Amino acid sequence: MYTLIYAGCAIAQAVLAVLAIRLFIKERSMTMLALILPTAAVVWDNSMVALGASIGDGPLLVGLSWPRFIGHALFTPAWIITGIGFAQRAGARFLRSQVIDIGQWVLYAVCVVLGLLRSVVFLKMEPVTESGLFYYRNAGTFPGPPFGSIIMLFVVLLCGIAVWRFAKTPWMFLGSVYMLIVSVIPTDIAGFVFSNTGEVVMAASLVVTGYILHRRTSLSRTADVSGLTSPLQNSR
């Protein structure tokens, strides 16, 4: 059953990644590119957990598991860029400054460094068997909670409030709240599967928000063009 759940999560994330790529094709921006990267990375993560029991313990699964940890470290903080970009697009003018534009990349870099320390430098793969699943978790000794992921989550949550306030769409906020809830509940209580759904829900909320803001921007541009052409037509 758990294998099917993780396979389902991988398929869901793959669909979300495709939708994010289509959105990026419609409007090529760093905001949309940053939306794709963590979403696509989790496809591999869920796939390796789903296939782990079939592959079995050994060098092959260890090698295939490395991208799981590296992907989390490098790509998960990219949602900082997406969250701030969405808030700016929604109308949060207080975020439209050079300080914010530079600061978001500094914050992203800090989160990546923290993630690499936890997930790569201090990585110690420990095999886990759970309800038919077999995967490796990080039993490393890097102290403290996953600060990089926590920083990203709170940035997106706060930006989600701004998007809700200015664009009247709550999905990014609700997705980050769900992610926060499943993150604070210990996995030995909620289970690893429940904790993992946070990334799927949050990715879905960001993709939905991206499409809503894209449609909002497109309608605004259409209205502006119509407003310019109407007086010209009336003058003929």
LOROVO-500956 format. One record per residue (C-alpha): residue number from 1; x negated, y negated, z negated. Coordinates in Angstrom, 2 decimals, always signed. Layout:
N
 seq       X       Y       Z
 NUM       X       Y       Z
...
//
This chain:
236
 seq       X       Y       Z
   1   +0.00   +0.00   +0.00
   2   -2.74   -2.49   -0.95
   3   -4.58   -1.69   +2.28
   4   -1.47   -2.65   +4.25
   5   -1.10   -5.86   +2.23
   6   -4.65   -6.92   +3.01
   7   -4.25   -5.95   +6.65
   8   -1.09   -8.06   +6.71
   9   -2.97  -11.00   +5.16
  10   -5.70  -10.64   +7.81
  11   -3.09  -10.67  +10.60
  12   -1.32  -13.67   +9.04
  13   -4.60  -15.58   +8.79
  14   -5.46  -14.66  +12.38
  15   -2.13  -16.09  +13.56
  16   -2.74  -19.23  +11.51
  17   -6.25  -19.53  +12.97
  18   -4.84  -19.31  +16.50
  19   -2.26  -21.98  +15.68
  20   -5.01  -24.16  +14.23
  21   -7.11  -23.68  +17.38
  22   -4.13  -24.68  +19.55
  23   -3.71  -27.78  +17.42
  24   -7.41  -28.59  +17.84
  25   -7.04  -28.25  +21.63
  26   -4.18  -30.77  +21.54
  27   -6.24  -33.29  +19.61
  28   -9.94  -32.67  +19.29
  29  -10.98  -34.10  +15.93
  30  -13.17  -33.11  +13.02
  31  -10.05  -32.94  +10.85
  32   -8.59  -30.18  +13.02
  33  -11.92  -28.38  +13.43
  34  -12.29  -28.30   +9.65
  35   -8.81  -26.78   +9.46
  36   -9.86  -23.84  +11.65
  37  -13.09  -22.79   +9.93
  38  -11.86  -21.63   +6.48
  39   -8.73  -20.11   +8.01
  40  -10.75  -18.00  +10.45
  41  -13.30  -17.03   +7.77
  42  -10.61  -15.47   +5.58
  43   -9.56  -13.23   +8.49
  44  -12.90  -11.43   +8.16
  45  -12.64  -11.44   +4.36
  46   -9.25   -9.70   +4.30
  47  -10.21   -7.34   +7.12
  48  -13.29   -6.07   +5.28
  49  -11.31   -5.50   +2.09
  50   -8.63   -3.64   +4.07
  51  -11.20   -1.50   +5.91
  52  -13.61   -0.99   +3.00
  53  -12.22   +2.40   +1.92
  54  -12.43   +3.68   +5.49
  55  -16.01   +2.47   +5.95
  56  -17.15   +3.67   +2.52
  57  -19.88   +2.61   +0.15
  58  -23.23   +2.05   +1.79
  59  -25.46   -0.25   +3.85
  60  -22.88   -0.73   +6.62
  61  -20.20   -2.14   +4.32
  62  -22.82   -4.17   +2.47
  63  -23.92   -5.73   +5.75
  64  -20.34   -6.39   +6.82
  65  -19.57   -7.92   +3.42
  66  -22.29  -10.55   +3.57
  67  -20.29  -12.80   +5.96
  68  -17.42  -12.74   +3.44
  69  -19.49  -14.48   +0.81
  70  -21.41  -16.74   +3.20
  71  -18.15  -17.79   +4.91
  72  -16.58  -18.80   +1.62
  73  -19.64  -20.86   +0.71
  74  -19.98  -22.67   +4.04
  75  -16.43  -23.04   +5.29
  76  -13.97  -23.19   +2.37
  77  -15.10  -26.73   +1.35
  78  -14.30  -27.91   +4.91
  79  -10.67  -28.31   +3.82
  80  -11.89  -31.45   +2.01
  81  -12.33  -33.02   +5.46
  82   -8.90  -31.75   +6.55
  83   -7.13  -32.98   +3.41
  84   -8.58  -36.48   +3.58
  85   -8.02  -36.66   +7.34
  86   -4.37  -35.69   +6.95
  87   -3.86  -38.27   +4.19
  88   -5.43  -40.99   +6.33
  89   -3.24  -40.02   +9.26
  90   -0.14  -39.98   +7.08
  91   -0.71  -43.65   +6.21
  92   -2.91  -43.70   +3.09
  93   -4.78  -46.87   +4.02
  94   -6.76  -46.89   +0.77
  95   -8.61  -43.85   +2.13
  96   -9.57  -45.59   +5.35
  97  -12.98  -46.95   +4.51
  98  -16.60  -46.24   +5.31
  99  -17.18  -45.20   +1.70
 100  -14.54  -42.46   +1.99
 101  -15.75  -41.39   +5.44
 102  -19.30  -40.92   +4.13
 103  -18.25  -39.71   +0.68
 104  -16.19  -36.81   +2.01
 105  -19.23  -35.37   +3.77
 106  -21.40  -35.86   +0.70
 107  -18.76  -34.05   -1.35
 108  -18.57  -31.28   +1.26
 109  -22.36  -30.88   +1.14
 110  -22.34  -30.69   -2.67
 111  -19.64  -28.01   -2.56
 112  -21.59  -26.03   +0.03
 113  -24.73  -26.10   -2.11
 114  -22.76  -24.94   -5.16
 115  -21.10  -22.24   -3.08
 116  -24.40  -21.00   -1.66
 117  -25.90  -20.80   -5.14
 118  -22.96  -18.75   -6.40
 119  -22.20  -16.64   -3.34
 120  -25.63  -16.16   -1.77
 121  -28.56  -17.00   -4.04
 122  -27.08  -15.32   -7.13
 123  -25.01  -12.79   -5.21
 124  -24.90   -9.35   -6.73
 125  -22.49   -7.05   -4.94
 126  -20.61   -4.74   -7.24
 127  -18.37   -1.98   -5.83
 128  -14.72   -2.07   -6.87
 129  -12.10   +0.63   -6.40
 130   -8.52   -0.54   -6.83
 131   -5.29   +1.17   -5.70
 132   -6.85   +2.71   -2.61
 133   -9.05   -0.30   -1.83
 134  -12.83   -0.32   -1.84
 135  -14.70   -3.59   -1.63
 136  -17.60   -5.51   -3.15
 137  -17.16   -8.37   -5.55
 138  -19.77  -10.84   -6.73
 139  -21.08   -9.87  -10.14
 140  -23.84  -12.48  -10.01
 141  -25.00  -14.50  -12.98
 142  -24.56  -18.07  -11.70
 143  -23.03  -19.90  -14.69
 144  -19.66  -21.60  -14.76
 145  -16.55  -21.45  -12.59
 146  -16.61  -21.81   -8.76
 147  -17.01  -25.59   -8.81
 148  -17.10  -25.94   -5.02
 149  -13.71  -24.30   -4.56
 150  -12.25  -26.21   -7.51
 151  -13.39  -29.57   -6.12
 152  -11.96  -28.73   -2.70
 153   -8.66  -27.65   -4.19
 154   -8.16  -30.80   -6.23
 155   -9.10  -33.05   -3.31
 156   -6.52  -31.33   -1.09
 157   -3.93  -31.42   -3.88
 158   -4.37  -35.16   -4.41
 159   -4.34  -35.79   -0.66
 160   -1.20  -33.65   -0.50
 161   +0.50  -36.11   -2.83
 162   -0.46  -38.95   -0.47
 163   +0.84  -37.03   +2.56
 164   +4.11  -36.35   +0.73
 165   +4.39  -40.01   -0.24
 166   +3.66  -41.52   +3.16
 167   +4.72  -38.82   +5.65
 168   +7.58  -37.34   +3.60
 169   +6.30  -33.78   +3.95
 170   +5.40  -31.82   +0.77
 171   +3.89  -28.69   +2.29
 172   +0.21  -29.48   +1.77
 173   +0.86  -30.39   -1.85
 174   +2.97  -27.29   -2.51
 175   +0.41  -25.01   -0.85
 176   -2.42  -26.39   -2.97
 177   -0.30  -26.12   -6.13
 178   +0.34  -22.45   -5.35
 179   -3.38  -21.94   -4.77
 180   -4.10  -23.59   -8.12
 181   -1.61  -21.37   -9.94
 182   -2.95  -18.09   -8.54
 183   -6.52  -19.25   -9.17
 184   -6.07  -19.92  -12.88
 185   -4.35  -16.59  -13.57
 186   -7.06  -13.97  -14.32
 187   -7.26  -11.24  -11.69
 188   -7.08   -8.55  -14.38
 189   -3.59   -9.88  -15.19
 190   -2.23  -10.91  -11.79
 191   -4.23   -8.48   -9.69
 192   -6.73   -9.22   -6.91
 193   -4.03   -9.00   -4.22
 194   -1.84  -11.71   -5.79
 195   -4.86  -13.99   -6.27
 196   -5.80  -13.52   -2.62
 197   -2.42  -14.72   -1.36
 198   -3.38  -18.25   -2.42
 199   -5.65  -18.70   +0.59
 200   -2.96  -17.48   +2.99
 201   -0.29  -19.78   +1.56
 202   -2.64  -22.76   +1.45
 203   -3.81  -22.19   +5.02
 204   -0.19  -21.96   +6.15
 205   +0.70  -25.20   +4.36
 206   -2.20  -27.01   +6.01
 207   -1.38  -25.71   +9.50
 208   +2.29  -26.69   +9.09
 209   +1.24  -30.14   +7.85
 210   -1.11  -30.49  +10.81
 211   +1.69  -29.81  +13.29
 212   +4.08  -32.18  +11.49
 213   +1.53  -35.01  +11.51
 214   +0.64  -34.31  +15.15
 215   +4.30  -34.51  +16.14
 216   +4.72  -37.67  +14.07
 217   +1.74  -39.30  +15.80
 218   +2.96  -38.21  +19.24
 219   +6.43  -39.65  +18.63
 220   +4.91  -42.89  +17.38
 221   +2.78  -43.22  +20.52
 222   +5.80  -42.47  +22.72
 223   +7.80  -45.16  +20.93
 224   +4.96  -47.65  +21.38
 225   +4.74  -46.90  +25.12
 226   +8.52  -47.20  +25.47
 227   +8.44  -50.54  +23.69
 228   +5.83  -51.81  +26.12
 229   +7.52  -50.57  +29.29
 230  +11.08  -51.69  +28.49
 231  +10.40  -55.45  +28.70
 232   +8.58  -54.87  +32.01
 233  +11.54  -52.96  +33.39
 234  +13.98  -55.62  +32.18
 235  +11.99  -58.36  +33.89
 236  +12.37  -56.74  +37.29
//
